[in-house]
Amino acid sequence: MVPVTDSAPLDVDLALLGGGGAASLLLAALDRHGVRDLRIAIVDPVRRRGQDRTWAFWGHPDSDLDPLLSASWQQVEVATAARRRVLDLTPLRYAMLRSGPVYDRAADAERRLHATRIVAPAETVRDDGDRVLVGTGDGRGVRAGWVLDSRPRPPTRAGRTTWLQHFRGWWLEADRPVFDPTRAVLMDFRTPQPPRGVSFGYVLPVSDRYALVEYTEFSPDLLTDAGYDAALAGYRDLLGLDPSVLRVREVENGVIPMTDAPFPARPTPRVVRLGTAGGATRPSTGFTFSAMYRQADQVARALAAGRAPVPEPAYPRRHRWMDAVALRALDRGGVGGPEFFDRLFDRNPAERVLRFLDGGTTPAEEIAIMNSTRLLPMIAATAGDAVHRVRDRLRPTRPAPAIPPAVVGSAPTARRAGPPSGEDEVRAR
Ligand SMILES: Cc1cc2nc3c(=O)[nH]c(=O)nc-3n(C[C@H](O)[C@H](O)[C@H](O)COP(=O)(O)OP(=O)(O)OC[C@H]3O[C@@H](n4cnc5c(N)ncnc54)[C@H](O)[C@@H]3O)c2cc1C
């Protein structure tokens, strides 16, 4: 790491504002693609380390991420009150990656790239079209050829639908084998459904005694702390897990935007936004990881070839439109969430649905996907969306609502998984 000493702005080729998920994947990609001759600065008031989140994503096996994975599954389960469906994801697989190894690999890359770390917030960004001047909280500033900005930020205006994916997970350790490590539960809609929104549980087993069990809602409003605990305890009971043989080792919380609001990826000529701030979060699911990974690779390849570090859009435009319609149909009550996802998986190969959610399907496949939803509510949502878009054109300055920060992270704990509050018995590992 190069120490910051004098007060002239630090001159670099590339400044990364934000050093979280998107930046960590980018640093690793730059290293992987042999980029060595760039001057790089990373500006973040926090140096990300350890386990503050768990990424679940799907993709092809044998990527450079494989050595970092905690677990992966060829089969996943999608459950509704009516049935439990086991899906074979071949040629894809579902995988779990904890943040610790990702941040460690990024730290190694940062050293090899001789990057400068500025542990302060980036406060102002001024792009004159030739260089970008970044004001930093330590008073020195950075002058960069390109800025890759992944600082969390609200969209530029309110969405036509604004939901949140909000969740709590328990890392559960059991005294005896209780989990099936050969398959993950992707979505289990047998949880009680909220009045407005969708809820589901999921299970990511690392072994027959250790798993991440989460309760998730796609809905406009957050729950209380006790509300998440109660919902998660309810899901644990629904799985038939006996709390007396379980200990909660860590708790993971998160809030991710699900909205058709715009997150401009190129606000000025030399500023590129990545991660959630750049639109990598898929509005209909909150999944973000695969798009961040893809874009990190594209940026690194471009830089290695001496080109501008501008990735392709996180998702094709038509996918963002389809997501806007789906979110609207779910929000306005035209379509029930469990039914919507159940039909998608019932009428399409799982691999096609997952590729669709990553933005990788052809228009013909997308017609098949659209045909698997209920027609009338989707037509109503499409019409409503079109009217709303016209209104937005006529009144483009609708302010954006505050979206809660996308990060709550995870905290280690050690308690019995019985009662859902902090009164639980605390037991050290
Ligand atoms: C608990 C949790 C679990 C998740 N699980 C999944 C999952 O399973 N699958 C999936 O696809 N997605 C998941 N996501 C969504 C998404 O993948 C993550 O939020 C991901 O970390 C987003 O990366 P990012 O770089 O956009 O933001 P972050 O990783 O949040 O990084 C943003 C960085 O900006 C820094 N920052 C803030 N202000 C400033 C400033 N003024 N100047 C400089 N830096 C600043 C922050 O300190 C932070 O390090 C999850 C999110 C959370 C919170």
The ligand as a Gaussian input file, in Angstrom:
#p B3LYP/6-31G(d) Opt

LIG

0 1
 C      -26.354000      -9.421000       3.708000
 C      -26.459000      -9.395000       2.200000
 C      -26.532000     -10.595000       1.496000
 C      -26.623000     -10.580000       0.093000
 N      -26.719000     -11.759000      -0.559000
 C      -26.795000     -11.771000      -1.902000
 C      -26.866000     -12.999000      -2.606000
 O      -26.939000     -14.072000      -1.998000
 N      -26.876000     -12.989000      -3.970000
 C      -26.824000     -11.816000      -4.668000
 O      -26.810000     -11.868000      -5.906000
 N      -26.788000     -10.626000      -4.023000
 C      -26.775000     -10.571000      -2.672000
 N      -26.710000      -9.369000      -2.020000
 C      -26.798000      -8.140000      -2.823000
 C      -25.432000      -7.662000      -3.372000
 O      -24.765000      -8.719000      -4.019000
 C      -24.542000      -7.107000      -2.281000
 O      -25.170000      -6.053000      -1.625000
 C      -23.197000      -6.614000      -2.829000
 O      -22.311000      -6.463000      -1.754000
 C      -23.309000      -5.312000      -3.598000
 O      -22.017000      -4.845000      -3.922000
 P      -21.722000      -3.301000      -4.074000
 O      -20.285000      -3.163000      -4.333000
 O      -22.718000      -2.714000      -4.991000
 O      -22.073000      -2.683000      -2.631000
 P      -21.320000      -2.972000      -1.271000
 O      -20.737000      -4.324000      -1.229000
 O      -22.281000      -2.585000      -0.210000
 O      -20.109000      -1.936000      -1.324000
 C      -20.309000      -0.543000      -1.262000
 C      -19.072000       0.056000      -0.590000
 O      -19.164000       1.484000      -0.656000
 C      -18.585000       1.989000       0.521000
 N      -18.972000       3.377000       0.704000
 C      -20.110000       3.879000       1.241000
 N      -20.062000       5.235000       1.222000
 C      -18.880000       5.575000       0.649000
 C      -18.262000       6.806000       0.344000
 N      -18.851000       7.991000       0.581000
 N      -17.042000       6.796000      -0.226000
 C      -16.427000       5.618000      -0.518000
 N      -16.968000       4.429000      -0.246000
 C      -18.185000       4.407000       0.323000
 C      -19.079000       1.039000       1.607000
 O      -18.258000       1.133000       2.775000
 C      -18.962000      -0.309000       0.898000
 O      -17.719000      -0.933000       1.168000
 C      -26.635000      -9.349000      -0.615000
 C      -26.588000      -8.152000       0.111000
 C      -26.509000      -8.172000       1.496000
 C      -26.481000      -6.854000       2.230000

